[in-house]
Amino acid sequence: MAAKKILMLVGDYVEDYEVMVPFQGLQIVGHAVHAICPDKKAANYALF
């Protein structure tokens, strides 16, 4: 299988494992994966 470039659009209320498992699985098989959340900046983070 040829490596692909994949962009995952991630919402504000997504659970960690809902994104992390497919993200890492795609990386393991050789794809380049990036995840973004629309309307968020690189320095934004959640306070708990």
C-alpha atoms as an extended CHARMM CRD file, in Angstrom:
* protein
*
        48  EXT
         1         1  MET       CA              0.0000000000        0.0000000000        0.0000000000  PROA      1               0.0000000000
         2         2  ALA       CA              1.3300000000        3.4370000000       -0.9080000000  PROA      2               0.0000000000
         3         3  ALA       CA              1.7440000000        5.9240000000        1.9390000000  PROA      3               0.0000000000
         4         4  LYS       CA             -0.9000000000        8.6540000000        2.0420000000  PROA      4               0.0000000000
         5         5  LYS       CA             -1.0780000000       12.0900000000        3.6360000000  PROA      5               0.0000000000
         6         6  ILE       CA             -4.1080000000       12.1670000000        5.9410000000  PROA      6               0.0000000000
         7         7  LEU       CA             -5.6950000000       15.1710000000        7.6570000000  PROA      7               0.0000000000
         8         8  MET       CA             -8.0100000000       14.3890000000       10.5850000000  PROA      8               0.0000000000
         9         9  LEU       CA            -10.5350000000       17.0630000000       11.5310000000  PROA      9               0.0000000000
        10        10  VAL       CA            -11.0550000000       16.8160000000       15.2910000000  PROA      10              0.0000000000
        11        11  GLY       CA            -13.8800000000       18.5220000000       17.1730000000  PROA      11              0.0000000000
        12        12  ASP       CA            -13.7480000000       20.2710000000       20.5430000000  PROA      12              0.0000000000
        13        13  TYR       CA            -15.4420000000       17.4920000000       22.5060000000  PROA      13              0.0000000000
        14        14  VAL       CA            -13.6750000000       14.4230000000       21.1130000000  PROA      14              0.0000000000
        15        15  GLU       CA            -12.3210000000       11.8540000000       23.5820000000  PROA      15              0.0000000000
        16        16  ASP       CA             -8.5560000000       11.2180000000       23.5020000000  PROA      16              0.0000000000
        17        17  TYR       CA             -8.7570000000        7.5840000000       22.4270000000  PROA      17              0.0000000000
        18        18  GLU       CA            -11.3130000000        8.3270000000       19.6880000000  PROA      18              0.0000000000
        19        19  VAL       CA             -8.5280000000       10.1460000000       17.8510000000  PROA      19              0.0000000000
        20        20  MET       CA             -5.3220000000        8.6570000000       19.2490000000  PROA      20              0.0000000000
        21        21  VAL       CA             -5.9770000000        5.0060000000       18.3040000000  PROA      21              0.0000000000
        22        22  PRO       CA             -6.7570000000        5.5860000000       14.6000000000  PROA      22              0.0000000000
        23        23  PHE       CA             -4.0810000000        8.3300000000       14.4310000000  PROA      23              0.0000000000
        24        24  GLN       CA             -1.3270000000        6.0320000000       15.7010000000  PROA      24              0.0000000000
        25        25  GLY       CA             -2.6430000000        3.0410000000       13.7580000000  PROA      25              0.0000000000
        26        26  LEU       CA             -2.3940000000        4.9570000000       10.4980000000  PROA      26              0.0000000000
        27        27  GLN       CA              1.1230000000        6.0980000000       11.3920000000  PROA      27              0.0000000000
        28        28  ILE       CA              2.1790000000        2.5160000000       12.1680000000  PROA      28              0.0000000000
        29        29  VAL       CA              1.2300000000        1.3770000000        8.6600000000  PROA      29              0.0000000000
        30        30  GLY       CA              3.2550000000        4.2260000000        7.1450000000  PROA      30              0.0000000000
        31        31  HSD       CA              0.8600000000        7.1090000000        6.5150000000  PROA      31              0.0000000000
        32        32  ALA       CA              1.6400000000       10.7590000000        7.3600000000  PROA      32              0.0000000000
        33        33  VAL       CA             -1.1620000000       11.8770000000        9.6880000000  PROA      33              0.0000000000
        34        34  HSD       CA             -1.9850000000       15.3700000000       10.9720000000  PROA      34              0.0000000000
        35        35  ALA       CA             -4.8850000000       16.3420000000       13.2370000000  PROA      35              0.0000000000
        36        36  ILE       CA             -6.4280000000       19.7970000000       13.4280000000  PROA      36              0.0000000000
        37        37  CYS       CA             -9.3250000000       21.3740000000       15.2790000000  PROA      37              0.0000000000
        38        38  PRO       CA            -11.0120000000       24.1920000000       13.3460000000  PROA      38              0.0000000000
        39        39  ASP       CA            -11.0610000000       27.5790000000       15.1310000000  PROA      39              0.0000000000
        40        40  LYS       CA             -8.2120000000       26.6000000000       17.4820000000  PROA      40              0.0000000000
        41        41  LYS       CA             -4.7000000000       28.0080000000       17.5310000000  PROA      41              0.0000000000
        42        42  ALA       CA             -1.4700000000       26.1240000000       18.2590000000  PROA      42              0.0000000000
        43        43  ALA       CA             -1.1630000000       27.6320000000       21.7610000000  PROA      43              0.0000000000
        44        44  ASN       CA             -4.7610000000       26.8350000000       22.8300000000  PROA      44              0.0000000000
        45        45  TYR       CA             -5.1940000000       24.1410000000       25.4660000000  PROA      45              0.0000000000
        46        46  ALA       CA             -7.8260000000       22.9470000000       27.9110000000  PROA      46              0.0000000000
        47        47  LEU       CA             -7.7020000000       23.7500000000       31.6240000000  PROA      47              0.0000000000
        48        48  PHE       CA             -9.1110000000       21.0960000000       33.9510000000  PROA      48              0.0000000000
